[in-house]
Amino acid sequence: MEVYAGFLEHTDTHVGRLIDALEDLEILDDTLIYYIIGDNGASAEGTLQGALNEMIAMNTTDQTLDLLQSFASPEYITAHIDEFGSPKAFNIYAVGWAHAMDTPYQWTKQVASHWGGTRNGTVVHWPNGIRATGELRAQFHHVIDVAPTVLEAAGLPHPVMVNGVQQKPLEGMSMTYSFNDPRLPSARDPVLRDVRQPRHLSQGLDGGNPAQHPVAHAGRSQLAGL
């Protein structure tokens, strides 16, 4: 987890350099910035101890189980602790950290039925395009909606042809409608989440009938009202 925190600090520092440059150029307020906190929920395949190589958990068979588990043992990890974060490692945190990072939501990545595996906070910054400041939005959207939002905000059509290659239609939808009106219903409803095999259909994610999707109406942590 220390390596993970170090990577986040490194990323934050260099994103900060970009933000500073935009400010120096006096174009920061005209720039639409998305800060998506993660790509999914924290992953739980790191075993109870964590692992030097995440692929251990993904390549276990009945024939290799004992060998691969030995690579994730506390003794093996302790012996190779200085390799974490180096080119020799593809390390991943322990499952307990995955649950902690997904708090207050339940469960983790690869579990489609709970927000811990599927939902991430997002910050949108565009002072000259969004009248509201410091407000929250409850409309539910997917990462594939970012590109249509950027195109609409820039007043650009979706390209039909790029370098002689015909482009597929965008599957996302713009979320600019939510920028200045928190009361509008979500344009993306219902939502089907499919994570390798587990699937979950949600409806009324920003309101609606609790009977249609009780998990969505059990509070952000999904602990009450079920």
Secondary structure, 3 states (H helix, E strand, C coil): CHHHHHHHHHHHHHHHHHHHHHHHCCCHHHCCEEEECCCCCCCCCCCCCCECECHHHHCCCCCCHHHHHHHCCHHHHHHCHHHCCCCCCECECCHHHHHHHHCCCCCCCCCCCCHHHHCCCEEEECCCCCCCCCCCCCCCCCHHHHHHHHHHHHCCCCCCEECCEECCCCCCCCCHHHCCCCCCCCCCCCEEEECCCCEEEECCCCCCCCCCCHHHHCCCCCCCCC
